């Protein structure tokens, strides 16, 4: 009888440990999915300045969730210098930015809707 009780206790504990590991694993994936979604979402902004020689653009924008950044005006590098050909001061845009090699960089930009 003792053997059955010990066996049932071991089965119950291993099931609880598996459930905990599964919950932790699922939480890890949903956090990663949220981060990926945030980095792919576009933020509204207004171009303040374009500096083609330096490969930079100044943007006044709303919060950038993926970077934990509040609304502000900031200078960004651009992933592709050709992006700067599409922009001029005063343009309303939707854009995405990320931190690449330690620099805040615009990775996507399009005219605002």
DAUR-V51445 format. One record per run of one state. SS is the DSSP state (~ for helix, > for strand, _ for the rest). FROM is the first residue (numbers start at 1). TO is the last residue. If there is no record, write none. Layout:
SS|FROM|TO  SS|FROM|TO
//
This chain:
_|1|1  ~|2|40  _|41|42  >|43|51  _|52|55  >|56|61  _|62|63  >|64|64  ~|65|67  _|68|68  >|69|69  _|70|71  >|72|78  _|79|80  ~|81|86  _|87|91  >|92|100  _|101|102  >|103|111  _|112|113
//
